[in-house]
Amino acid sequence: MKKIHFGLLSLFVVFAFLWPAQRPRVREAGIEPGVFTPGKWNAITDVKGVRVGHVTLIEGDNIRTGVTAVLPHGGNIFQDKVPAAVYAANGFGKLTGWTQVEELGSLETPVVLTNTLSVPAAADAVIDYMLSYPGNERVFSVNPVVGETNDGYLNDIRGRHVTKKHVLSAIEKAASGPVEEGCVGAGTGTSCFGFKGGIGTSSRKLPASLGGYTVGVLVQTNHGGVLNINGFPAGEELGNYAYKRFLDAEEEGSCMVVVATDAPLLARNLKRLAKRALLGIARTGGYYSNGSGDYAVAFSTAEEVRIPYRPEGALETYEVVPDRMMSPLFLAAAEACEEAILNSLFKAEAMKGKDGHSEEALPVAKILEMMKNYRFFR
């Protein structure tokens, strides 16, 4: 049986009907996906040094978009690079900068998320940010990493309303601590599983006996499928799922996943970690459709594996987690991604946008009532 606190569920159902404006995170509603324990904030920022910033654009009837920036540490990322890797479950996307990450195994800029047609503007802004950073006066090549999903259903995406100023503001606002979720930043205009999607985050802290490391995940959800909440077939029970309409309309979309860990890992095992994080999409009912861009960018913040721009010696030596100790990290990444996706749905509010299009919020109170009465083994 999945972990569900039915007492908390009952209390929250009452609470939700009395105060409908309050939207909980998954754990606040009594649902606890997975077996490992979250960190203090249950966010990617539980990984030491990681900061997140949003800029949200909601203007008039048609602009519903934004920017989310994830910084691996607070210093000069170009001069003090972090090991990194990218894995794609389905590559229908515009992830700028991934080939250099693939080739060199390092990340030298913030990871920025936005909408599909704003990727060039975001990349330009990241280049400006790195070139202007003190100490980078003689830098002549920068590899900006920018991911996206397409928010064109709710947002006037062709208007390309995200500017360099917005991207730089998101980077400058980046902070540790709790991370705002739902209809914010790059998740402002996105949709997920037939409901309003958005930004979500979660983390897992391994016990000391398994290394004591933290894995944090942040997602930008904009994909389809058959929603599953901790074992409960929510999409089927609500009658809202892919191919429902006489099987003549495919639910597509994308999901960007950013994975951070303080475990000392190099690119090879970070790629393996990114691959497992993407299992969170499947655990919630996604299936990597033909038109979906499902990518995970993973990096390690451990100081012992930092990669200096100008190494002092002719050899580099690292102490890293051995392969036989990777399995707990793999499970932590899958669990954190699963919960991050659910948080993006639970926190997102209904939104109306371009051309009168609208997306309803996930009916949390209704789902909790259904889960309370659902027989998992029928």
C-alpha positions as CSV (number, residue, x, y, z in Angstrom):
1,M,0.0,0.0,0.0
2,K,1.3,3.5,-0.8
3,K,1.9,5.9,2.0
4,I,-1.2,8.0,2.5
5,H,-2.3,9.6,5.8
6,F,-6.0,9.3,5.6
7,G,-6.5,11.4,8.8
8,L,-4.6,14.2,7.1
9,L,-6.5,13.6,3.9
10,S,-9.9,14.0,5.7
11,L,-8.7,17.2,7.5
12,F,-7.5,18.7,4.3
13,V,-10.6,17.8,2.3
14,V,-12.6,19.9,4.8
15,F,-10.0,22.6,4.8
16,A,-10.0,22.8,1.0
17,F,-13.7,23.2,0.7
18,L,-13.7,25.9,3.4
19,W,-10.7,27.8,2.0
20,P,-10.5,26.9,-1.7
21,A,-7.9,29.6,-2.4
22,Q,-5.3,27.5,-0.4
23,R,-3.5,25.0,-2.6
24,P,-1.3,22.6,-0.8
25,R,1.9,20.8,-1.7
26,V,1.5,17.1,-2.0
27,R,2.9,16.3,1.5
28,E,0.7,19.1,3.0
29,A,-2.2,17.1,1.7
30,G,-1.1,13.9,3.5
31,I,0.4,12.1,0.5
32,E,4.0,11.0,0.8
33,P,5.5,9.6,-2.4
34,G,8.5,7.3,-2.0
35,V,10.5,5.9,0.9
36,F,13.3,8.4,1.4
37,T,12.9,11.6,3.5
38,P,12.8,15.1,1.9
39,G,15.3,17.8,3.0
40,K,14.4,20.9,5.0
41,W,12.7,22.7,2.2
42,N,11.7,19.7,0.1
43,A,13.2,21.6,-2.8
44,I,16.2,21.6,-5.1
45,T,17.6,24.3,-2.8
46,D,18.2,21.7,-0.1
47,V,21.4,20.9,-2.1
48,K,23.9,23.3,-0.6
49,G,24.7,26.3,-2.8
50,V,21.8,25.8,-5.2
51,R,19.7,28.9,-5.8
52,V,16.5,29.4,-7.8
53,G,15.0,32.6,-9.3
54,H,11.7,33.3,-11.2
55,V,10.3,36.1,-13.3
56,T,6.6,35.7,-14.1
57,L,4.9,37.5,-17.0
58,I,1.2,37.8,-16.8
59,E,0.0,40.7,-18.8
60,G,-3.3,41.5,-20.5
61,D,-5.3,38.6,-21.9
62,N,-2.6,36.9,-23.9
63,I,0.8,36.9,-22.1
64,R,1.3,34.0,-19.8
65,T,5.0,33.0,-19.7
66,G,8.2,33.6,-17.8
67,V,11.7,32.5,-16.8
68,T,13.2,30.2,-14.1
69,A,16.9,30.2,-13.4
70,V,18.8,27.5,-11.4
71,L,22.3,28.4,-10.2
72,P,24.6,25.5,-9.0
73,H,26.5,27.8,-6.6
74,G,26.9,31.5,-5.8
75,G,30.3,32.1,-7.3
76,N,31.8,32.4,-10.7
77,I,30.3,29.4,-12.4
78,F,32.4,29.8,-15.5
79,Q,35.7,29.8,-13.6
80,D,34.5,27.2,-11.1
81,K,32.5,24.8,-13.3
82,V,30.5,21.9,-11.9
83,P,30.4,18.3,-13.4
84,A,27.2,17.8,-15.4
85,A,25.3,15.6,-17.8
86,V,22.2,15.6,-19.9
87,Y,19.8,12.7,-20.7
88,A,16.9,12.8,-23.1
89,A,14.0,10.4,-22.8
90,N,12.5,11.9,-25.9
91,G,14.3,14.7,-27.8
92,F,11.6,16.8,-29.3
93,G,13.0,20.0,-27.8
94,K,15.4,22.9,-28.1
95,L,17.9,22.4,-25.2
96,T,20.6,24.9,-26.1
97,G,24.1,24.0,-25.0
98,W,23.7,20.3,-24.3
99,T,26.3,19.1,-26.8
100,Q,29.1,20.8,-25.0
101,V,27.9,19.4,-21.7
102,E,27.8,16.0,-23.3
103,E,31.3,16.4,-24.7
104,L,33.1,17.9,-21.7
105,G,30.9,16.8,-18.8
106,S,30.7,20.2,-17.2
107,L,28.3,23.1,-16.7
108,E,29.6,26.7,-16.8
109,T,26.5,28.8,-16.6
110,P,23.1,28.8,-14.8
111,V,20.5,26.5,-16.2
112,V,17.7,28.7,-17.5
113,L,14.1,27.5,-18.4
114,T,11.6,29.4,-20.5
115,N,9.2,29.0,-23.4
116,T,10.3,27.5,-26.8
117,L,10.6,30.7,-28.9
118,S,12.4,32.6,-26.1
119,V,15.4,30.2,-26.0
120,P,17.6,32.5,-28.1
121,A,16.8,35.6,-26.0
122,A,17.5,33.6,-22.8
123,A,20.8,32.2,-24.2
124,D,21.9,35.8,-25.2
125,A,21.1,37.0,-21.6
126,V,23.1,34.1,-20.1
127,I,26.1,35.0,-22.3
128,D,25.8,38.6,-21.1
129,Y,25.6,37.5,-17.5
130,M,28.7,35.4,-17.7
131,L,30.8,37.9,-19.8
132,S,30.0,40.7,-17.4
133,Y,30.8,38.6,-14.3
134,P,34.0,39.9,-12.5
135,G,36.9,37.7,-13.4
136,N,35.6,36.8,-16.9
137,E,37.0,39.8,-18.7
138,R,39.2,37.6,-21.0
139,V,36.5,35.0,-21.7
140,F,35.7,34.5,-25.4
141,S,33.5,31.4,-25.4
142,V,30.4,30.7,-23.2
143,N,28.1,27.7,-23.4
144,P,24.7,28.8,-22.1
145,V,22.3,26.0,-21.1
146,V,18.7,26.9,-21.8
147,G,15.8,24.5,-21.7
148,E,12.1,25.0,-22.7
149,T,8.6,23.8,-23.0
150,N,5.9,25.2,-25.3
151,D,3.4,27.4,-23.5
152,G,1.7,28.5,-26.8
153,Y,-1.8,27.3,-25.8
154,L,-2.2,29.9,-23.0
155,N,0.6,32.3,-24.0
156,D,1.2,34.5,-27.1
157,I,4.4,32.6,-27.7
158,R,4.9,34.1,-31.2
159,G,5.1,37.5,-29.5
160,R,8.4,36.5,-27.8
161,H,7.7,38.6,-24.8
162,V,10.6,37.3,-22.7
163,T,13.5,39.7,-23.0
164,K,17.1,39.6,-21.8
165,K,16.1,41.9,-18.9
166,H,13.7,39.3,-17.7
167,V,16.3,36.5,-17.8
168,L,18.9,38.6,-16.0
169,S,16.4,39.5,-13.4
170,A,15.6,35.8,-12.7
171,I,19.3,35.1,-12.3
172,E,19.8,38.1,-10.0
173,K,16.7,37.1,-7.9
174,A,18.0,33.5,-7.4
175,A,18.0,32.5,-3.8
176,S,18.2,29.5,-1.5
177,G,15.4,28.4,0.8
178,P,11.8,27.7,-0.2
179,V,11.0,27.7,-3.9
180,E,7.8,29.2,-5.3
181,E,5.8,26.6,-7.3
182,G,2.9,26.4,-9.7
183,C,2.1,29.2,-12.1
184,V,5.4,31.0,-11.8
185,G,8.5,31.6,-13.9
186,A,8.9,29.2,-16.8
187,G,5.8,27.3,-15.6
188,T,3.4,30.3,-15.9
189,G,1.7,29.2,-19.1
190,T,2.3,25.4,-19.1
191,S,-0.2,22.5,-18.9
192,C,0.2,19.0,-17.5
193,F,-2.0,15.8,-17.7
194,G,-4.9,17.9,-19.0
195,F,-4.7,20.4,-16.1
196,K,-2.7,23.5,-15.3
197,G,1.0,22.6,-14.9
198,G,3.9,24.7,-13.8
199,I,7.1,24.6,-11.7
200,G,7.5,22.0,-9.0
201,T,10.4,20.9,-6.8
202,S,11.3,18.3,-4.3
203,S,14.3,16.7,-2.6
204,R,15.5,13.5,-0.8
205,K,18.1,13.3,1.9
206,L,19.8,9.9,2.2
207,P,20.5,8.4,5.6
208,A,24.1,8.6,6.8
209,S,24.5,4.9,6.3
210,L,23.9,5.4,2.5
211,G,26.2,8.4,2.2
212,G,24.0,11.2,3.7
213,Y,23.8,12.9,0.3
214,T,21.0,15.1,-0.9
215,V,19.3,15.0,-4.3
216,G,17.1,17.9,-5.4
217,V,14.9,18.2,-8.5
218,L,13.1,21.1,-10.2
219,V,10.6,20.5,-13.0
220,Q,8.8,22.6,-15.7
221,T,5.8,20.4,-16.5
222,N,4.0,20.6,-19.8
223,H,3.3,17.0,-20.8
224,G,0.4,14.6,-21.1
225,G,-0.4,11.1,-20.1
226,V,-2.6,9.3,-17.6
227,L,-2.1,11.0,-14.2
228,N,-1.1,8.7,-11.3
229,I,-0.9,10.1,-7.8
230,N,1.1,7.8,-5.5
231,G,-0.6,4.7,-7.0
232,F,-4.1,6.3,-7.4
233,P,-5.2,6.4,-11.1
234,A,-6.4,10.0,-10.8
235,G,-6.5,10.6,-14.6
236,E,-8.8,7.6,-15.2
237,E,-11.0,8.4,-12.2
238,L,-11.4,12.0,-13.3
239,G,-12.0,11.0,-16.9
240,N,-9.2,13.3,-18.1
241,Y,-6.3,11.5,-19.8
242,A,-4.5,11.0,-23.1
243,Y,-6.4,9.5,-26.0
244,K,-9.7,9.7,-24.2
245,R,-11.5,11.6,-27.1
246,F,-12.2,8.5,-29.2
247,L,-8.4,7.9,-29.3
248,D,-8.1,10.5,-32.1
249,A,-6.1,13.2,-30.2
250,E,-2.6,12.6,-28.8
251,E,-1.7,14.4,-25.6
252,E,1.8,15.7,-26.2
253,G,4.1,18.3,-24.5
254,S,7.3,18.4,-22.7
255,C,8.9,18.2,-19.3
256,M,12.3,19.8,-18.3
257,V,14.0,18.3,-15.3
258,V,16.9,19.8,-13.4
259,V,18.7,17.6,-10.9
260,A,21.2,18.7,-8.3
261,T,23.2,16.7,-5.8
262,D,26.0,17.3,-3.3
263,A,27.2,13.7,-3.9
264,P,30.7,13.9,-5.6
265,L,29.9,12.6,-9.1
266,L,31.4,13.1,-12.5
267,A,29.6,13.2,-15.8
268,R,29.2,9.5,-16.3
269,N,27.3,8.8,-13.1
270,L,25.5,12.2,-13.4
271,K,24.1,11.0,-16.7
272,R,22.9,7.8,-15.0
273,L,21.3,9.9,-12.3
274,A,19.6,12.1,-14.9
275,K,18.2,9.0,-16.6
276,R,16.7,7.8,-13.3
277,A,15.2,11.2,-12.5
278,L,13.2,11.0,-15.7
279,L,11.5,7.9,-14.2
280,G,9.5,10.4,-12.2
281,I,7.6,11.3,-15.3
282,A,6.6,7.7,-15.8
283,R,5.8,7.2,-12.2
284,T,3.2,10.0,-12.5
285,G,1.7,8.6,-15.7
286,G,3.7,10.3,-18.5
287,Y,5.1,8.2,-21.4
288,Y,7.5,10.4,-23.4
289,S,5.2,10.9,-26.4
290,N,6.3,11.5,-30.0
291,G,6.1,15.3,-29.6
292,S,7.5,15.6,-26.1
293,G,10.9,17.1,-25.1
294,D,11.7,15.2,-21.9
295,Y,15.2,16.1,-20.7
296,A,17.1,16.0,-17.5
297,V,20.1,18.2,-16.7
298,A,22.0,16.9,-13.7
299,F,25.0,18.5,-11.9
300,S,27.0,18.0,-8.7
301,T,27.8,20.9,-6.4
302,A,30.4,18.9,-4.4
303,E,33.5,21.1,-4.1
304,E,35.9,18.1,-4.4
305,V,34.7,17.6,-8.0
306,R,34.7,21.2,-9.2
307,I,36.4,21.8,-12.5
308,P,38.6,25.0,-12.7
309,Y,38.7,26.9,-15.9
310,R,42.5,27.2,-15.6
311,P,43.7,24.0,-13.8
312,E,47.1,24.5,-12.0
313,G,48.6,21.1,-12.6
314,A,48.9,18.6,-15.5
315,L,46.8,16.0,-13.7
316,E,43.4,16.2,-12.0
317,T,42.4,13.7,-9.2
318,Y,38.9,13.3,-7.9
319,E,37.3,11.2,-5.1
320,V,33.9,10.1,-6.3
321,V,31.0,7.9,-5.2
322,P,31.7,4.4,-6.5
323,D,29.2,2.7,-8.9
324,R,28.0,0.2,-6.2
325,M,26.8,3.1,-4.0
326,M,24.8,4.8,-6.8
327,S,21.5,2.9,-6.4
328,P,20.2,4.9,-3.4
329,L,20.9,8.1,-5.4
330,F,19.0,6.7,-8.3
331,L,15.9,6.0,-6.2
332,A,16.2,9.4,-4.6
333,A,16.2,11.1,-8.0
334,A,13.2,9.2,-9.2
335,E,11.2,9.9,-6.0
336,A,12.1,13.6,-6.0
337,C,11.1,14.0,-9.7
338,E,7.8,12.2,-9.0
339,E,7.0,14.5,-6.1
340,A,8.2,17.6,-7.9
341,I,5.8,16.9,-10.8
342,L,2.9,16.4,-8.4
343,N,3.8,19.6,-6.6
344,S,3.7,21.5,-9.9
345,L,0.1,20.3,-10.3
346,F,-1.1,20.7,-6.8
347,K,0.2,24.3,-6.5
348,A,-0.9,25.5,-10.0
349,E,-4.1,27.5,-10.1
350,A,-6.6,27.7,-13.0
351,M,-5.6,30.1,-15.7
352,K,-7.2,31.8,-18.7
353,G,-5.0,33.0,-21.5
354,K,-4.5,33.6,-25.2
355,D,-7.6,33.5,-27.4
356,G,-9.8,32.7,-24.4
357,H,-8.1,29.4,-23.8
358,S,-8.1,28.1,-20.3
359,E,-6.7,25.3,-18.2
360,E,-8.4,24.2,-15.0
361,A,-6.5,23.5,-11.8
362,L,-6.1,20.0,-10.6
363,P,-9.2,19.4,-8.4
364,V,-7.2,18.6,-5.3
365,A,-10.1,18.3,-2.8
366,K,-12.0,16.0,-5.1
367,I,-9.0,13.8,-5.7
368,L,-8.3,13.5,-1.9
369,E,-11.9,12.5,-1.3
370,M,-11.7,9.9,-4.0
371,M,-8.4,8.6,-2.7
372,K,-9.8,8.3,0.8
373,N,-12.5,6.0,-0.5
374,Y,-10.5,4.2,-3.2
375,R,-9.8,0.5,-2.8
376,F,-6.3,0.0,-4.1
377,F,-6.7,-3.7,-4.5
378,R,-10.1,-4.1,-6.1
